Amino acid sequence: MHELKRFTTEELQMNPEQAQVFTPTPGTYSAVMYYTEMDPKTRKKIFVEKDTKRKEKQKNIVVNKEHFSSASGFAS
């Protein structure tokens, strides 16, 4: 995620304000990849984050809220 943040900031020269946490849609390649943790074309294993809190943390990195505290609602 830090590499994605660097890419959006330096290469695209933009700072995303929003990002959507992935939700698998039945019948799509992305859902197959999510559930099997494998690229269906190459059959190579891929990393898929399934922990809700970690997915939220990844999103916050991209939108520059790395130190966001969900308990208080304020950045620390």
Biopython code that builds the backbone (N, CA, C, O; Angstrom):
import numpy as np
from Bio.PDB.StructureBuilder import StructureBuilder

atoms = [
    (1, "MET", "N", (0.808, -1.195, 0.000)),
    (1, "MET", "CA", (0.000, 0.000, 0.000)),
    (1, "MET", "C", (0.854, 1.263, 0.000)),
    (1, "MET", "O", (0.485, 2.276, -0.594)),
    (2, "HIS", "N", (1.977, 1.190, 0.661)),
    (2, "HIS", "CA", (2.855, 2.365, 0.656)),
    (2, "HIS", "C", (3.363, 2.645, -0.757)),
    (2, "HIS", "O", (3.520, 3.803, -1.144)),
    (3, "GLU", "N", (3.620, 1.586, -1.524)),
    (3, "GLU", "CA", (4.064, 1.766, -2.911)),
    (3, "GLU", "C", (2.946, 2.383, -3.749)),
    (3, "GLU", "O", (3.205, 3.240, -4.593)),
    (4, "LEU", "N", (1.707, 1.951, -3.520)),
    (4, "LEU", "CA", (0.571, 2.541, -4.235)),
    (4, "LEU", "C", (0.428, 4.015, -3.876)),
    (4, "LEU", "O", (0.180, 4.847, -4.749)),
    (5, "LYS", "N", (0.581, 4.336, -2.605)),
    (5, "LYS", "CA", (0.499, 5.733, -2.169)),
    (5, "LYS", "C", (1.596, 6.562, -2.833)),
    (5, "LYS", "O", (1.344, 7.677, -3.288)),
    (6, "ARG", "N", (2.817, 6.014, -2.888)),
    (6, "ARG", "CA", (3.921, 6.713, -3.540)),
    (6, "ARG", "C", (3.612, 6.928, -5.022)),
    (6, "ARG", "O", (3.856, 8.008, -5.560)),
    (7, "PHE", "N", (3.080, 5.907, -5.672)),
    (7, "PHE", "CA", (2.753, 6.003, -7.094)),
    (7, "PHE", "C", (1.712, 7.091, -7.352)),
    (7, "PHE", "O", (1.873, 7.902, -8.263)),
    (8, "THR", "N", (0.649, 7.109, -6.552)),
    (8, "THR", "CA", (-0.392, 8.118, -6.780)),
    (8, "THR", "C", (0.129, 9.526, -6.512)),
    (8, "THR", "O", (-0.240, 10.472, -7.207)),
    (9, "THR", "N", (0.982, 9.661, -5.510)),
    (9, "THR", "CA", (1.500, 10.979, -5.159)),
    (9, "THR", "C", (2.552, 11.466, -6.150)),
    (9, "THR", "O", (2.475, 12.594, -6.636)),
    (10, "GLU", "N", (3.536, 10.614, -6.449)),
    (10, "GLU", "CA", (4.659, 11.049, -7.282)),
    (10, "GLU", "C", (4.394, 10.909, -8.778)),
    (10, "GLU", "O", (4.667, 11.833, -9.545)),
    (11, "GLU", "N", (3.873, 9.776, -9.193)),
    (11, "GLU", "CA", (3.694, 9.527, -10.626)),
    (11, "GLU", "C", (2.422, 10.176, -11.175)),
    (11, "GLU", "O", (2.449, 10.814, -12.228)),
    (12, "LEU", "N", (1.326, 10.013, -10.469)),
    (12, "LEU", "CA", (0.054, 10.572, -10.934)),
    (12, "LEU", "C", (-0.165, 11.999, -10.445)),
    (12, "LEU", "O", (-1.049, 12.703, -10.933)),
    (13, "GLN", "N", (0.643, 12.418, -9.483)),
    (13, "GLN", "CA", (0.551, 13.739, -8.873)),
    (13, "GLN", "C", (-0.861, 14.038, -8.379)),
    (13, "GLN", "O", (-1.437, 15.089, -8.662)),
    (14, "MET", "N", (-1.394, 13.079, -7.635)),
    (14, "MET", "CA", (-2.717, 13.255, -7.033)),
    (14, "MET", "C", (-2.721, 12.611, -5.658)),
    (14, "MET", "O", (-1.898, 11.746, -5.355)),
    (15, "ASN", "N", (-3.647, 13.041, -4.846)),
    (15, "ASN", "CA", (-3.773, 12.526, -3.496)),
    (15, "ASN", "C", (-5.208, 12.032, -3.312)),
    (15, "ASN", "O", (-6.102, 12.846, -3.082)),
    (16, "PRO", "N", (-5.454, 10.722, -3.406)),
    (16, "PRO", "CA", (-6.824, 10.215, -3.299)),
    (16, "PRO", "C", (-7.488, 10.620, -1.986)),
    (16, "PRO", "O", (-6.876, 10.547, -0.920)),
    (17, "GLU", "N", (-8.727, 11.042, -2.073)),
    (17, "GLU", "CA", (-9.495, 11.402, -0.889)),
    (17, "GLU", "C", (-10.372, 10.250, -0.434)),
    (17, "GLU", "O", (-10.786, 10.198, 0.724)),
    (18, "GLN", "N", (-10.658, 9.317, -1.349)),
    (18, "GLN", "CA", (-11.509, 8.179, -1.028)),
    (18, "GLN", "C", (-10.935, 6.924, -1.660)),
    (18, "GLN", "O", (-10.270, 6.978, -2.694)),
    (19, "ALA", "N", (-11.204, 5.795, -1.020)),
    (19, "ALA", "CA", (-10.858, 4.488, -1.577)),
    (19, "ALA", "C", (-11.909, 3.508, -1.081)),
    (19, "ALA", "O", (-12.408, 3.631, 0.037)),
    (20, "GLN", "N", (-12.234, 2.552, -1.906)),
    (20, "GLN", "CA", (-13.259, 1.584, -1.551)),
    (20, "GLN", "C", (-12.608, 0.263, -1.164)),
    (20, "GLN", "O", (-11.741, -0.243, -1.877)),
    (21, "VAL", "N", (-13.031, -0.292, -0.027)),
    (21, "VAL", "CA", (-12.563, -1.607, 0.392)),
    (21, "VAL", "C", (-13.233, -2.634, -0.509)),
    (21, "VAL", "O", (-14.448, -2.602, -0.698)),
    (22, "PHE", "N", (-12.436, -3.552, -1.067)),
    (22, "PHE", "CA", (-12.924, -4.520, -2.045)),
    (22, "PHE", "C", (-13.973, -5.451, -1.452)),
    (22, "PHE", "O", (-13.788, -6.008, -0.370)),
    (23, "THR", "N", (-15.070, -5.611, -2.172)),
    (23, "THR", "CA", (-16.114, -6.583, -1.849)),
    (23, "THR", "C", (-16.275, -7.479, -3.070)),
    (23, "THR", "O", (-16.609, -6.991, -4.150)),
    (24, "PRO", "N", (-16.042, -8.796, -2.916)),
    (24, "PRO", "CA", (-16.128, -9.686, -4.075)),
    (24, "PRO", "C", (-17.538, -9.748, -4.660)),
    (24, "PRO", "O", (-18.521, -9.848, -3.926)),
    (25, "THR", "N", (-17.625, -9.690, -5.978)),
    (25, "THR", "CA", (-18.896, -9.808, -6.686)),
    (25, "THR", "C", (-18.953, -11.197, -7.310)),
    (25, "THR", "O", (-18.066, -11.557, -8.084)),
    (26, "PRO", "N", (-19.982, -11.987, -6.989)),
    (26, "PRO", "CA", (-20.062, -13.358, -7.513)),
    (26, "PRO", "C", (-19.959, -13.410, -9.037)),
    (26, "PRO", "O", (-20.488, -12.552, -9.744)),
    (27, "GLY", "N", (-19.266, -14.433, -9.520)),
    (27, "GLY", "CA", (-19.167, -14.653, -10.955)),
    (27, "GLY", "C", (-18.109, -13.825, -11.660)),
    (27, "GLY", "O", (-18.095, -13.758, -12.889)),
    (28, "THR", "N", (-17.215, -13.188, -10.894)),
    (28, "THR", "CA", (-16.174, -12.368, -11.509)),
    (28, "THR", "C", (-14.797, -12.979, -11.241)),
    (28, "THR", "O", (-14.612, -13.728, -10.282)),
    (29, "TYR", "N", (-13.836, -12.645, -12.106)),
    (29, "TYR", "CA", (-12.469, -13.112, -11.883)),
    (29, "TYR", "C", (-11.934, -12.604, -10.551)),
    (29, "TYR", "O", (-11.204, -13.313, -9.859)),
    (30, "SER", "N", (-12.296, -11.386, -10.196)),
    (30, "SER", "CA", (-11.799, -10.831, -8.937)),
    (30, "SER", "C", (-12.310, -11.630, -7.742)),
    (30, "SER", "O", (-11.589, -11.791, -6.757)),
    (31, "ALA", "N", (-13.541, -12.132, -7.814)),
    (31, "ALA", "CA", (-14.073, -12.964, -6.733)),
    (31, "ALA", "C", (-13.339, -14.299, -6.670)),
    (31, "ALA", "O", (-13.030, -14.791, -5.585)),
    (32, "VAL", "N", (-13.061, -14.882, -7.833)),
    (32, "VAL", "CA", (-12.299, -16.135, -7.882)),
    (32, "VAL", "C", (-10.934, -15.932, -7.241)),
    (32, "VAL", "O", (-10.485, -16.752, -6.440)),
    (33, "MET", "N", (-10.278, -14.834, -7.600)),
    (33, "MET", "CA", (-8.955, -14.541, -7.057)),
    (33, "MET", "C", (-9.021, -14.298, -5.553)),
    (33, "MET", "O", (-8.131, -14.722, -4.816)),
    (34, "TYR", "N", (-10.062, -13.623, -5.097)),
    (34, "TYR", "CA", (-10.221, -13.333, -3.674)),
    (34, "TYR", "C", (-10.371, -14.621, -2.873)),
    (34, "TYR", "O", (-9.678, -14.815, -1.875)),
    (35, "TYR", "N", (-11.261, -15.491, -3.298)),
    (35, "TYR", "CA", (-11.551, -16.702, -2.533)),
    (35, "TYR", "C", (-10.479, -17.778, -2.651)),
    (35, "TYR", "O", (-10.227, -18.499, -1.685)),
    (36, "THR", "N", (-9.846, -17.903, -3.808)),
    (36, "THR", "CA", (-8.838, -18.950, -3.996)),
    (36, "THR", "C", (-7.429, -18.478, -3.671)),
    (36, "THR", "O", (-6.523, -19.294, -3.498)),
    (37, "GLU", "N", (-7.238, -17.158, -3.588)),
    (37, "GLU", "CA", (-5.923, -16.559, -3.383)),
    (37, "GLU", "C", (-4.950, -17.036, -4.461)),
    (37, "GLU", "O", (-3.783, -17.324, -4.195)),
    (38, "MET", "N", (-5.474, -17.110, -5.695)),
    (38, "MET", "CA", (-4.689, -17.584, -6.822)),
    (38, "MET", "C", (-5.115, -16.837, -8.086)),
    (38, "MET", "O", (-6.290, -16.520, -8.265)),
    (39, "ASP", "N", (-4.147, -16.562, -8.953)),
    (39, "ASP", "CA", (-4.450, -15.982, -10.258)),
    (39, "ASP", "C", (-5.016, -17.103, -11.122)),
    (39, "ASP", "O", (-4.318, -18.088, -11.360)),
    (40, "PRO", "N", (-6.264, -16.989, -11.603)),
    (40, "PRO", "CA", (-6.878, -18.094, -12.339)),
    (40, "PRO", "C", (-6.207, -18.400, -13.680)),
    (40, "PRO", "O", (-6.347, -19.506, -14.202)),
    (41, "LYS", "N", (-5.495, -17.448, -14.229)),
    (41, "LYS", "CA", (-4.838, -17.680, -15.522)),
    (41, "LYS", "C", (-3.478, -18.349, -15.362)),
    (41, "LYS", "O", (-3.134, -19.252, -16.123)),
    (42, "THR", "N", (-2.703, -17.904, -14.368)),
    (42, "THR", "CA", (-1.356, -18.451, -14.178)),
    (42, "THR", "C", (-1.308, -19.521, -13.095)),
    (42, "THR", "O", (-0.346, -20.284, -13.005)),
    (43, "ARG", "N", (-2.346, -19.568, -12.282)),
    (43, "ARG", "CA", (-2.425, -20.481, -11.130)),
    (43, "ARG", "C", (-1.371, -20.179, -10.056)),
    (43, "ARG", "O", (-1.082, -21.019, -9.204)),
    (44, "LYS", "N", (-0.808, -18.979, -10.110)),
    (44, "LYS", "CA", (0.163, -18.572, -9.097)),
    (44, "LYS", "C", (-0.570, -18.018, -7.884)),
    (44, "LYS", "O", (-1.605, -17.362, -8.006)),
    (45, "LYS", "N", (-0.005, -18.299, -6.704)),
    (45, "LYS", "CA", (-0.581, -17.808, -5.458)),
    (45, "LYS", "C", (-0.409, -16.295, -5.383)),
    (45, "LYS", "O", (0.639, -15.763, -5.749)),
    (46, "ILE", "N", (-1.447, -15.604, -4.905)),
    (46, "ILE", "CA", (-1.400, -14.152, -4.716)),
    (46, "ILE", "C", (-1.791, -13.822, -3.283)),
    (46, "ILE", "O", (-2.492, -14.596, -2.632)),
    (47, "PHE", "N", (-1.338, -12.677, -2.796)),
    (47, "PHE", "CA", (-1.724, -12.247, -1.458)),
    (47, "PHE", "C", (-3.088, -11.575, -1.520)),
    (47, "PHE", "O", (-3.333, -10.709, -2.360)),
    (48, "VAL", "N", (-3.968, -11.987, -0.617)),
    (48, "VAL", "CA", (-5.288, -11.372, -0.500)),
    (48, "VAL", "C", (-5.523, -11.080, 0.979)),
    (48, "VAL", "O", (-5.566, -11.996, 1.800)),
    (49, "GLU", "N", (-5.675, -9.809, 1.310)),
    (49, "GLU", "CA", (-5.970, -9.435, 2.696)),
    (49, "GLU", "C", (-7.445, -9.660, 2.952)),
    (49, "GLU", "O", (-8.293, -9.114, 2.245)),
    (50, "LYS", "N", (-7.758, -10.465, 3.965)),
    (50, "LYS", "CA", (-9.154, -10.759, 4.276)),
    (50, "LYS", "C", (-9.578, -10.226, 5.639)),
    (50, "LYS", "O", (-10.767, -10.215, 5.957)),
    (51, "ASP", "N", (-8.628, -9.788, 6.438)),
    (51, "ASP", "CA", (-8.932, -9.234, 7.748)),
    (51, "ASP", "C", (-9.490, -7.819, 7.590)),
    (51, "ASP", "O", (-8.845, -6.956, 6.994)),
    (52, "THR", "N", (-10.677, -7.586, 8.120)),
    (52, "THR", "CA", (-11.365, -6.302, 7.951)),
    (52, "THR", "C", (-10.548, -5.126, 8.474)),
    (52, "THR", "O", (-10.465, -4.087, 7.818)),
    (53, "LYS", "N", (-9.950, -5.281, 9.639)),
    (53, "LYS", "CA", (-9.173, -4.175, 10.215)),
    (53, "LYS", "C", (-7.938, -3.871, 9.374)),
    (53, "LYS", "O", (-7.577, -2.708, 9.196)),
    (54, "ARG", "N", (-7.297, -4.899, 8.864)),
    (54, "ARG", "CA", (-6.116, -4.681, 8.028)),
    (54, "ARG", "C", (-6.496, -4.065, 6.685)),
    (54, "ARG", "O", (-5.756, -3.237, 6.155)),
    (55, "LYS", "N", (-7.644, -4.461, 6.129)),
    (55, "LYS", "CA", (-8.113, -3.853, 4.881)),
    (55, "LYS", "C", (-8.394, -2.365, 5.095)),
    (55, "LYS", "O", (-8.086, -1.538, 4.236)),
    (56, "GLU", "N", (-8.967, -2.037, 6.222)),
    (56, "GLU", "CA", (-9.245, -0.636, 6.553)),
    (56, "GLU", "C", (-7.937, 0.140, 6.702)),
    (56, "GLU", "O", (-7.834, 1.286, 6.264)),
    (57, "LYS", "N", (-6.940, -0.494, 7.322)),
    (57, "LYS", "CA", (-5.639, 0.156, 7.480)),
    (57, "LYS", "C", (-5.008, 0.420, 6.114)),
    (57, "LYS", "O", (-4.437, 1.487, 5.890)),
    (58, "GLN", "N", (-5.109, -0.548, 5.199)),
    (58, "GLN", "CA", (-4.583, -0.359, 3.848)),
    (58, "GLN", "C", (-5.263, 0.825, 3.167)),
    (58, "GLN", "O", (-4.605, 1.650, 2.532)),
    (59, "LYS", "N", (-6.572, 0.900, 3.303)),
    (59, "LYS", "CA", (-7.319, 2.013, 2.701)),
    (59, "LYS", "C", (-6.845, 3.343, 3.274)),
    (59, "LYS", "O", (-6.663, 4.312, 2.537)),
    (60, "ASN", "N", (-6.648, 3.387, 4.581)),
    (60, "ASN", "CA", (-6.225, 4.627, 5.230)),
    (60, "ASN", "C", (-4.832, 5.067, 4.792)),
    (60, "ASN", "O", (-4.547, 6.263, 4.743)),
    (61, "ILE", "N", (-3.965, 4.110, 4.472)),
    (61, "ILE", "CA", (-2.637, 4.458, 3.956)),
    (61, "ILE", "C", (-2.784, 5.184, 2.622)),
    (61, "ILE", "O", (-2.141, 6.209, 2.392)),
    (62, "VAL", "N", (-3.622, 4.653, 1.756)),
    (62, "VAL", "CA", (-3.795, 5.230, 0.419)),
    (62, "VAL", "C", (-4.400, 6.628, 0.483)),
    (62, "VAL", "O", (-4.017, 7.505, -0.290)),
    (63, "VAL", "N", (-5.341, 6.840, 1.398)),
    (63, "VAL", "CA", (-5.977, 8.158, 1.497)),
    (63, "VAL", "C", (-5.298, 9.036, 2.552)),
    (63, "VAL", "O", (-5.844, 10.054, 2.979)),
    (64, "ASN", "N", (-4.093, 8.617, 2.963)),
    (64, "ASN", "CA", (-3.264, 9.386, 3.884)),
    (64, "ASN", "C", (-3.887, 9.561, 5.261)),
    (64, "ASN", "O", (-3.849, 10.652, 5.831)),
    (65, "LYS", "N", (-4.454, 8.497, 5.788)),
    (65, "LYS", "CA", (-4.997, 8.510, 7.144)),
    (65, "LYS", "C", (-4.340, 7.388, 7.944)),
    (65, "LYS", "O", (-5.019, 6.641, 8.648)),
    (66, "GLU", "N", (-3.013, 7.275, 7.832)),
    (66, "GLU", "CA", (-2.280, 6.175, 8.452)),
    (66, "GLU", "C", (-2.458, 6.121, 9.960)),
    (66, "GLU", "O", (-2.442, 5.040, 10.549)),
    (67, "HIS", "N", (-2.624, 7.260, 10.580)),
    (67, "HIS", "CA", (-2.705, 7.292, 12.035)),
    (67, "HIS", "C", (-4.135, 7.485, 12.518)),
    (67, "HIS", "O", (-4.358, 7.993, 13.617)),
    (68, "PHE", "N", (-5.096, 7.085, 11.710)),
    (68, "PHE", "CA", (-6.505, 7.252, 12.048)),
    (68, "PHE", "C", (-6.884, 6.285, 13.157)),
    (68, "PHE", "O", (-6.556, 5.100, 13.095)),
    (69, "SER", "N", (-7.564, 6.781, 14.156)),
    (69, "SER", "CA", (-8.033, 5.936, 15.246)),
    (69, "SER", "C", (-9.537, 5.792, 15.124)),
    (69, "SER", "O", (-10.270, 6.765, 15.301)),
    (70, "SER", "N", (-10.009, 4.583, 14.822)),
    (70, "SER", "CA", (-11.444, 4.379, 14.636)),
    (70, "SER", "C", (-12.199, 4.501, 15.956)),
    (70, "SER", "O", (-13.399, 4.777, 15.956)),
    (71, "ALA", "N", (-11.516, 4.298, 17.075)),
    (71, "ALA", "CA", (-12.180, 4.398, 18.369)),
    (71, "ALA", "C", (-12.562, 5.848, 18.674)),
    (71, "ALA", "O", (-13.679, 6.116, 19.117)),
    (72, "SER", "N", (-11.643, 6.777, 18.438)),
    (72, "SER", "CA", (-11.916, 8.174, 18.768)),
    (72, "SER", "C", (-12.448, 8.961, 17.579)),
    (72, "SER", "O", (-13.132, 9.971, 17.745)),
    (73, "GLY", "N", (-12.122, 8.478, 16.359)),
    (73, "GLY", "CA", (-12.536, 9.208, 15.172)),
    (73, "GLY", "C", (-11.599, 10.345, 14.816)),
    (73, "GLY", "O", (-11.855, 11.088, 13.868)),
    (74, "PHE", "N", (-10.511, 10.490, 15.570)),
    (74, "PHE", "CA", (-9.547, 11.554, 15.320)),
    (74, "PHE", "C", (-8.188, 10.959, 15.009)),
    (74, "PHE", "O", (-7.851, 9.872, 15.479)),
    (75, "ALA", "N", (-7.419, 11.670, 14.222)),
    (75, "ALA", "CA", (-6.050, 11.239, 13.935)),
    (75, "ALA", "C", (-5.199, 11.471, 15.165)),
    (75, "ALA", "O", (-5.375, 12.463, 15.873)),
    (76, "SER", "N", (-4.284, 10.566, 15.416)),
    (76, "SER", "CA", (-3.413, 10.714, 16.589)),
    (76, "SER", "C", (-2.074, 11.286, 16.206)),
    (76, "SER", "O", (-1.216, 11.478, 17.068)),
]
sb = StructureBuilder()
sb.init_structure("model")
sb.init_model(0)
sb.init_chain("A")
sb.init_seg("    ")
for serial, (resi, resn, name, xyz) in enumerate(atoms, 1):
    if name == "N":
        sb.init_residue(resn, " ", resi, " ")
    sb.init_atom(name, np.array(xyz, "f"), 0.0, 1.0, " ", f" {name:<3s}", serial, name[0])
structure = sb.get_structure()
